[in-house]
Each structure stands twice: as structure tokens, then as C-alpha cells.
Amino acid sequence: MIFHAIEKAVEAGIEEIFINVNPGETELQKHVGDGGHWGINIKFFEQTGGPQGIAHVVKCAEDFIGSDPFMFYLSDNILLGSLKEIVDEFNDNKCECMLAFAKVPDNRHLGVPVFDETGKLIEVWEKPQNPPNNFGQTGIYLYGSDVFFKAFDKIKKSARGEYEISDLHTYLLKQGSKVGWKEVTGWWKDTGMPEDLLIANKLLLEQRAEKNFTNYGIIDASAKISGKVQIGNGTKVGKEVVIVGPVIIAENCVLENCQIGPNVTIGQGTEIYQTKIKDSIILSNSIIDAEMEITDSILGKGVRVVKKGPSANAQGKSHKMIIGDKTIIEL
């Protein structure tokens, strides 16, 4: 997902990226690197003083950003369209701030724009219980010069103890800053819920170009592979394995007598035996050894699902599971 966000930003012309990480995080830096892969520079920083809202995250990056115009991108947002049009409009209209809104079925968990009778944007409300329209603020924002940091110093924490980015935008609007907005009409999803993440996984797999699906695995002659399938180095695809793309299988995995796909992503070091898996995300170093069908599921890192008794799929039912890291389930 964060690779997707980086690629969208680079496509829009971003040359330098600062990524906020949790305190003590070290794994993400290893996966992302310094940005050379995308021809840009990437640095990492931590939010100081504990969680105080996403506006405070940007404030913590002030020394990096300085007075340059910048994009703020929440990387749990999946956008299939290009950001270049939004960036071009921001630049062409010399906006001090540009917001992106999308029409959603339920916007009570988002920032919601408020328009006057002429259709002019006048405020942004954070998570209102009675929204005035069906627009929601996406996690993509553009700011010019040092307008963000001047506004941040004028807002106060909300009742829930956070610096709300919606309050910052309302402040800019009331101060007469040039705040533009654009509707995101392509597919957009804030992947805050498991079902949203699974939908995003499916769409990103489907959208990914066939040339990016590479096969470096060790494949048994009896295995059947069809569609767009990526298999990482050191992965062993053994006997009686069926893989139906789109599927991504990372490095050093072991698959035996199983059926994978479509729409499955499997993390590195995972072992799967006897199981049918589709429309799911399996993270790294997990072991699934059970005669069962798993669908619409997310399994965390280091999960173990093993069969200790009779077949777990005796009734032919499909199992839907959301399982946290290092969980052990014996069936």
C-alpha cells in the first residue's frame, strides 16, 4: 500500500518524501529504502510527544519541509486515478491549499466539507454525526509555502485531544486563504476497515500490469498456474498446487497440495498445505496446514492455523477470518 502511495506521488511530480513511522519502527525502512528505486529521496521520522492527530504529524516534519509547497498523503488511501490533475490545478490556480473530496455512502468518520448557498466551500467539519452532504475528505492534501505551519500555530486541540486537520482547513477558509477543492471521481478507498483493505487488495492486483508479475520460484511439474502470478525468489511451489491469478507470493514460501487465488497476496516465509485460499491477504511467516477453504480473510504475521482433528472443511464451508499477529489456531 505504501508503495502505491509513493508511486502516485512520484507520478504527480513529487521529488522528496518524508515518511512518518511509529516509535521504534525499523522494518518499514528496510522495505522502502532511501527512494532510489523511484528516483527520489526518502527520509523517515517519528511523531514526537505521542499521538496528537494527523495535523501534528505534519508539524513534526516542519524542519524537513521548510517553506516548500508539499503534498500530505495518508498512505492508507488507495486511489486508482492520477494525482497529476489535482497538482496541476493547485499550481495553475496558485492555491494556498487544495483539498480532495469524494462522494461516499457514509462520511461520518471523515472530514466533511460545508458549502454556502452559492456552493462556496466555507468550512470542514471533522466526523460530524449529521453531515450536510455526502462528500468526504480524502487523505490527500496540498499546501503552498509555509501556510500550513502558520495555521497550525493558531488551532487548538479538539475535545478528543488531537490537532484536527479539518480545523486547520476551516481556519484557512475563515482567514480568506485561497483554498481550492476537487472531487475525486475515480475509485478511491480509505482502507480503515478490513473489508476495505480486501477490496483494495483485489483492485490493485487487477490493475497491476502483467509485465510486473515475475516468476522466480521453483515450480513442480504437476503444479498448475494461470493468470497473472508473481512468485518470489526461493519460493517452492510443490505437488498438486493450483494458482489462479491475480496472485502475489513473496520470497521463501512453501506451497504443497493447495489452491491459491484469485486475488491473494502472500507474505514472505509463509507455508501453506492442503488449504484453498481466495480473496485474502496472508502476511509473512505464517503456517496454514488444514484441509479447509479460506476466503475474504486477513491473517497477520506469524499466524499458525493447523488441523489437529477431522477435516476442518467437512461441511464444504468457506471460513472468513481476521487473525492478529502470532495467533495460533488448532482445528
C-alpha positions as CSV (number, residue, x, y, z in Angstrom):
1,M,0.0,0.0,0.0
2,I,2.8,2.5,0.8
3,F,4.5,1.6,-2.5
4,H,1.2,2.5,-4.2
5,A,1.2,5.9,-2.4
6,I,4.8,6.6,-3.3
7,E,4.2,5.7,-6.9
8,K,1.2,8.0,-7.1
9,A,3.2,10.9,-5.5
10,V,6.1,10.4,-7.9
11,E,3.8,10.3,-10.9
12,A,2.5,13.7,-9.7
13,G,6.0,15.2,-9.6
14,I,7.0,14.8,-6.0
15,E,10.8,14.7,-5.6
16,E,11.3,14.2,-1.9
17,I,9.2,12.1,0.6
18,F,9.2,12.1,4.4
19,I,7.5,9.1,6.0
20,N,6.1,9.2,9.5
21,V,6.7,5.9,11.3
22,N,5.8,4.5,14.7
23,P,8.3,4.9,17.5
24,G,11.0,2.2,17.3
25,E,9.9,1.1,13.8
26,T,12.7,-0.5,11.8
27,E,11.1,-2.9,9.3
28,L,9.4,-0.4,7.1
29,Q,12.7,1.4,6.4
30,K,14.2,-1.9,5.2
31,H,11.4,-2.5,2.7
32,V,11.1,1.1,1.4
33,G,14.7,2.1,1.3
34,D,16.0,5.6,0.5
35,G,13.8,6.2,-2.6
36,G,16.5,5.4,-5.2
37,H,14.2,2.8,-6.7
38,W,11.8,5.6,-7.7
39,G,14.5,8.2,-8.4
40,I,13.6,10.3,-5.4
41,N,14.9,10.8,-1.8
42,I,13.0,9.3,1.2
43,K,13.6,10.0,4.8
44,F,11.8,8.7,7.9
45,F,10.7,10.5,11.1
46,E,8.7,9.8,14.3
47,Q,5.9,11.8,15.7
48,T,7.1,13.4,19.0
49,G,5.1,13.5,22.2
50,G,2.7,10.6,21.3
51,P,-0.3,10.6,19.0
52,Q,-1.8,14.1,18.8
53,G,-3.6,14.0,15.5
54,I,-2.5,13.9,11.9
55,A,-2.1,17.6,11.7
56,H,0.5,17.3,14.4
57,V,2.3,14.6,12.3
58,V,2.9,17.3,9.6
59,K,4.1,19.7,12.3
60,C,6.7,17.2,13.3
61,A,8.1,17.3,9.7
62,E,8.4,21.1,9.6
63,D,12.2,21.0,9.7
64,F,12.2,18.7,6.7
65,I,9.6,20.6,4.7
66,G,10.6,24.2,5.5
67,S,8.8,26.7,3.3
68,D,8.4,24.4,0.3
69,P,5.0,23.6,-1.1
70,F,4.1,20.0,-0.3
71,M,1.6,17.1,-0.5
72,F,0.3,15.3,2.6
73,Y,-0.7,11.8,1.7
74,L,-2.2,9.3,4.2
75,S,-0.9,6.0,2.8
76,D,-4.0,4.0,3.8
77,N,-5.8,5.8,1.0
78,I,-5.9,3.9,-2.3
79,L,-6.6,6.0,-5.4
80,L,-6.7,4.3,-8.8
81,G,-6.7,7.6,-10.8
82,S,-3.7,10.0,-11.2
83,L,-2.9,12.8,-8.8
84,K,-1.4,14.9,-11.5
85,E,-4.6,16.7,-12.4
86,I,-5.1,17.8,-8.8
87,V,-1.5,19.0,-8.5
88,D,-1.7,20.9,-11.8
89,E,-4.9,22.7,-10.7
90,F,-3.2,23.6,-7.4
91,N,-0.2,25.1,-9.3
92,D,-2.2,26.7,-12.1
93,N,-4.6,28.4,-9.7
94,K,-1.9,29.4,-7.3
95,C,-3.8,27.9,-4.4
96,E,-2.5,28.0,-0.8
97,C,-4.3,24.8,-0.1
98,M,-6.0,22.1,-2.2
99,L,-8.4,19.5,-0.8
100,A,-9.7,16.4,-2.5
101,F,-13.3,15.2,-1.7
102,A,-15.1,12.0,-2.8
103,K,-18.8,11.0,-2.6
104,V,-19.2,8.2,-0.1
105,P,-22.2,6.2,1.3
106,D,-21.3,7.1,4.9
107,N,-19.0,10.1,5.6
108,R,-19.5,10.3,9.4
109,H,-16.0,9.0,10.0
110,L,-14.4,11.6,7.7
111,G,-13.8,15.3,7.4
112,V,-16.9,16.7,5.6
113,P,-17.0,20.0,3.6
114,V,-19.6,22.6,4.2
115,F,-20.7,24.9,1.4
116,D,-22.8,28.0,1.4
117,E,-25.9,28.6,-0.7
118,T,-23.7,29.6,-3.7
119,G,-21.7,26.4,-3.5
120,K,-18.6,28.1,-2.0
121,L,-16.6,26.0,0.5
122,I,-16.7,27.7,3.9
123,E,-15.8,25.1,6.5
124,V,-14.7,21.5,7.0
125,W,-16.3,19.5,9.9
126,E,-14.5,16.6,11.5
127,K,-16.6,13.4,11.8
128,P,-20.0,15.0,12.1
129,Q,-22.9,12.9,13.2
130,N,-25.3,14.7,10.8
131,P,-23.3,15.5,7.7
132,P,-24.7,18.3,5.4
133,N,-23.8,16.3,2.2
134,N,-22.3,13.1,1.1
135,F,-18.8,14.3,0.4
136,G,-15.9,13.0,2.5
137,Q,-12.4,14.4,2.7
138,T,-9.8,12.0,1.2
139,G,-6.4,11.7,2.8
140,I,-4.7,13.8,0.1
141,Y,-3.9,17.4,0.7
142,L,-1.7,20.1,-1.0
143,Y,-0.2,23.2,0.7
144,G,1.7,26.1,-0.6
145,S,4.8,27.7,1.0
146,D,4.5,27.8,4.9
147,V,0.7,28.3,5.1
148,F,0.2,25.0,6.9
149,F,2.6,25.8,9.8
150,K,1.2,29.3,10.3
151,A,-2.3,27.9,10.5
152,F,-1.2,25.1,12.8
153,D,0.0,27.6,15.4
154,K,-3.5,29.1,15.5
155,I,-5.6,26.0,16.1
156,K,-6.2,24.2,19.4
157,K,-6.7,20.5,20.3
158,S,-10.2,19.1,19.8
159,A,-12.2,17.5,22.6
160,R,-10.6,14.2,21.8
161,G,-7.1,15.7,22.4
162,E,-5.9,16.0,18.8
163,Y,-5.0,18.7,16.4
164,E,-7.7,18.1,13.7
165,I,-6.7,18.8,10.2
166,S,-10.3,19.8,9.4
167,D,-9.9,22.6,12.0
168,L,-6.8,23.8,10.2
169,H,-8.6,23.9,6.9
170,T,-11.6,25.8,8.5
171,Y,-9.1,28.3,9.9
172,L,-7.6,28.9,6.4
173,L,-11.0,29.3,4.9
174,K,-12.1,31.8,7.5
175,Q,-8.9,33.7,7.1
176,G,-9.6,34.2,3.4
177,S,-6.8,31.9,2.2
178,K,-7.2,30.6,-1.3
179,V,-8.4,27.0,-0.7
180,G,-9.3,25.0,-3.7
181,W,-11.0,21.7,-3.8
182,K,-11.6,19.0,-6.4
183,E,-13.8,15.9,-6.5
184,V,-12.1,12.6,-6.8
185,T,-14.3,10.8,-9.4
186,G,-12.2,7.7,-9.9
187,W,-12.1,4.8,-7.5
188,W,-10.9,5.9,-4.0
189,K,-10.9,4.0,-0.7
190,D,-9.9,4.8,2.8
191,T,-8.8,1.4,3.9
192,G,-9.6,1.8,7.6
193,M,-11.7,-1.4,7.8
194,P,-10.7,-5.0,6.9
195,E,-13.3,-5.2,4.1
196,D,-11.9,-2.0,2.6
197,L,-8.4,-3.5,2.7
198,L,-9.5,-6.6,0.9
199,I,-11.3,-4.6,-1.8
200,A,-8.1,-2.5,-2.3
201,N,-6.0,-5.7,-2.5
202,K,-8.3,-7.1,-5.2
203,L,-8.3,-3.9,-7.3
204,L,-4.6,-3.3,-7.0
205,L,-3.9,-6.8,-8.1
206,E,-6.2,-6.4,-11.0
207,Q,-4.8,-3.1,-12.0
208,R,-1.2,-4.1,-11.8
209,A,0.4,-4.5,-15.3
210,E,1.1,-8.1,-16.4
211,K,4.8,-7.3,-17.0
212,N,5.2,-6.6,-13.3
213,F,4.2,-10.2,-12.4
214,T,7.5,-12.1,-12.4
215,N,8.2,-15.8,-11.5
216,Y,11.4,-16.7,-9.8
217,G,10.1,-19.7,-7.9
218,I,10.9,-23.4,-8.0
219,I,7.8,-25.0,-9.6
220,D,6.9,-28.7,-9.5
221,A,5.9,-30.1,-12.9
222,S,2.5,-31.1,-11.5
223,A,1.6,-27.5,-10.4
224,K,-0.9,-25.6,-12.5
225,I,-0.5,-21.8,-12.8
226,S,-2.8,-19.5,-14.7
227,G,-3.4,-15.7,-14.9
228,K,-1.2,-13.0,-13.5
229,V,1.0,-14.6,-10.9
230,Q,4.1,-13.3,-9.2
231,I,6.4,-15.8,-7.3
232,G,9.4,-14.6,-5.3
233,N,12.9,-16.0,-5.1
234,G,13.3,-19.1,-3.0
235,T,9.6,-20.0,-3.0
236,K,8.8,-23.6,-3.7
237,V,5.5,-24.5,-5.4
238,G,5.2,-28.2,-4.9
239,K,2.9,-31.1,-6.0
240,E,-0.8,-30.7,-6.7
241,V,-0.7,-26.9,-6.3
242,V,-3.2,-24.8,-8.3
243,I,-2.6,-21.0,-8.6
244,V,-5.2,-18.8,-10.3
245,G,-4.2,-15.1,-10.7
246,P,-4.0,-12.4,-9.9
247,V,-1.8,-13.6,-7.1
248,I,1.4,-12.3,-5.5
249,I,3.5,-14.8,-3.5
250,A,6.6,-13.4,-1.8
251,E,10.0,-14.9,-1.2
252,N,10.9,-18.2,0.5
253,C,7.4,-19.6,0.8
254,V,6.4,-23.2,0.6
255,L,3.1,-24.4,-1.1
256,E,2.0,-28.0,-1.2
257,N,-1.3,-29.6,-2.2
258,C,-3.2,-26.3,-2.1
259,Q,-5.2,-23.9,-4.2
260,I,-4.4,-20.2,-4.2
261,G,-6.4,-17.4,-5.9
262,P,-7.7,-15.4,-7.3
263,N,-7.0,-12.1,-5.5
264,V,-4.5,-13.4,-2.9
265,T,-1.4,-11.8,-1.5
266,I,1.0,-13.9,0.5
267,G,3.9,-12.6,2.5
268,Q,7.4,-13.9,2.7
269,G,8.3,-17.1,4.5
270,T,4.7,-18.4,4.7
271,E,3.9,-22.1,4.3
272,I,0.6,-23.4,3.1
273,Y,-0.6,-27.0,2.9
274,Q,-3.9,-28.6,1.9
275,T,-5.8,-25.3,2.0
276,K,-7.8,-23.4,-0.6
277,I,-7.4,-19.6,-0.3
278,K,-9.0,-16.8,-2.3
279,D,-9.7,-13.1,-2.0
280,S,-7.4,-12.9,1.1
281,I,-4.2,-11.4,2.5
282,I,-1.7,-13.6,4.3
283,L,1.2,-11.8,5.9
284,S,4.7,-13.1,6.4
285,N,6.0,-16.2,8.2
286,S,2.6,-17.8,8.7
287,I,1.8,-21.5,8.6
288,I,-1.5,-22.8,7.3
289,D,-1.9,-26.6,7.4
290,A,-5.5,-27.6,7.3
291,E,-7.9,-29.1,4.8
292,M,-10.2,-26.1,4.6
293,E,-11.2,-23.1,2.5
294,I,-10.3,-19.6,3.5
295,T,-11.9,-16.6,1.8
296,D,-12.2,-12.8,2.4
297,S,-9.7,-13.1,5.2
298,I,-6.7,-11.3,6.6
299,L,-4.0,-13.2,8.6
300,G,-1.3,-11.4,10.4
301,K,2.4,-12.1,10.7
302,G,3.5,-15.4,12.3
303,V,0.0,-16.9,12.4
304,R,-0.4,-20.7,12.7
305,V,-3.6,-22.4,11.6
306,V,-3.3,-26.2,11.9
307,K,-5.6,-29.2,11.8
308,K,-5.5,-31.4,14.9
309,G,-8.7,-33.3,14.3
310,P,-11.0,-34.3,11.4
311,S,-11.2,-32.3,8.3
312,A,-11.9,-28.6,9.1
313,N,-13.8,-28.3,5.9
314,A,-16.1,-31.3,6.4
315,Q,-19.2,-29.3,5.5
316,G,-17.6,-27.7,2.5
317,K,-18.0,-24.3,4.1
318,S,-15.7,-21.4,3.5
319,H,-14.1,-19.7,6.5
320,K,-13.8,-15.9,6.8
321,M,-11.2,-14.9,9.4
322,I,-9.4,-11.7,10.7
323,I,-6.4,-13.0,12.7
324,G,-3.8,-10.9,14.5
325,D,-0.1,-11.4,14.5
326,K,1.3,-14.6,16.2
327,T,-2.1,-16.1,16.8
328,I,-2.3,-20.0,17.0
329,I,-5.5,-21.7,16.0
330,E,-5.8,-25.5,16.2
331,L,-8.8,-27.1,14.4
